Amino acid sequence: MTDPAPRNDRPRDVDGPHHVVDDRPPNGSRGRARQPDRGEPAPLAVLGLGAMGTALARTWLAAGHPTTVWNRTRARAEPLVAEGATLADTAAEAVAATPLIVVCLLDDASVGAALADAELAGRDLVNLTTGSPAQARARAAWAHERGARYLDGGIMAVPPMVGSSPTRGYVFYSGSRALFDDRGRTLAVPLDPRYVGADPGLAALHDVALLSAMTGMFAGISHAFALIRAAGVPARPFAPLLVEWLRAMATSASATAEHLDSGDYTTGVMSNLAMQVAGNATLLRTAAELGVDAELLTPYMAAMQRRLADGHADEGVTGVIDQLLS
């Protein structure tokens, strides 16, 4: 099966010059020449076989990629071996087997421990382990010192979204552009690749920013269901109303971006900060009447109140972002 081509709708590069790691290996490293993925499915190794690592490895196997796997608990590798994967006894052995290494472990410390004895010179290291932007930059420098090219990835999917799922997810990538271009066909097999810049920390930043928005949304959903449950209203008929409302409100993100980039927080505002702060009193009163704790909402409301007290009544809520940065 031929690898699908990388997507052409990647966001424009937003390279951070102070965080870019040179693609060239250090002087004296003896890595073999890297060849771009062309034609036949390229071999790779997958280190870490939790739910996500297993889903990734299985998808590459199904697409015909010779896949070496390693996991600290060997039993997790057995189903993949039955499907055609090659089991490595150690992470170092897996690294030695192929020039492309995909790591999907618990945390950054696990990555360092697993690769401590591996010879990385001449390898392409793609790290899909969840971490912070600072950890990604440090790991990129660590990999470069060992003669490897490095990409950091932020997976925006859960395991069922890997592969040919109708709800197929994607991965933010940052770091070596040359690596991304050379390996894009292979990286596109399980999840759509989206390159966001040469600064290795940008993928983690995009990942965490989106997850932060998701966390806030879940907080609001939880509070909404708490209100209707306290009132004895059935949840199922309410759910589609909530989904419809959240979809409509999500479009406000574009207006927020326009405000931030222009510096004008008042243009196009339909409900200004003064009105929204006044409305918060009704939300809190209703929660109190129903015996629902408002702790998921009050931190945001407090930030809105501080922004209003600073004299920004005619703005929308964009200024709360500046409140968080002050």
KALINBEL-V890697 format. One record per run of one state. SS is the DSSP state (H for helix, E for strand, L for the rest). FROM is the first residue (numbers start at 0). TO is the last residue. Records with the same first field share a line. If there is no record, write none. Layout:
SS->FROM-TO, FROM-TO
This chain:
L->0-18, 20-42, 47-49, 62-65, 70-72, 82-84, 87-89, 97-98, 103-106, 114-122, 127-131, 145-147, 156-157, 161-168, 175-175, 187-190, 197-197, 199-200, 230-233, 250-250, 262-271, 290-293, 309-317, 325-325
E->19-19, 43-46, 66-69, 85-86, 99-102, 123-126, 148-155, 169-174, 191-196, 198-198
H->50-61, 73-81, 90-96, 107-113, 132-144, 158-160, 176-186, 201-229, 234-249, 251-261, 272-289, 294-308, 318-324
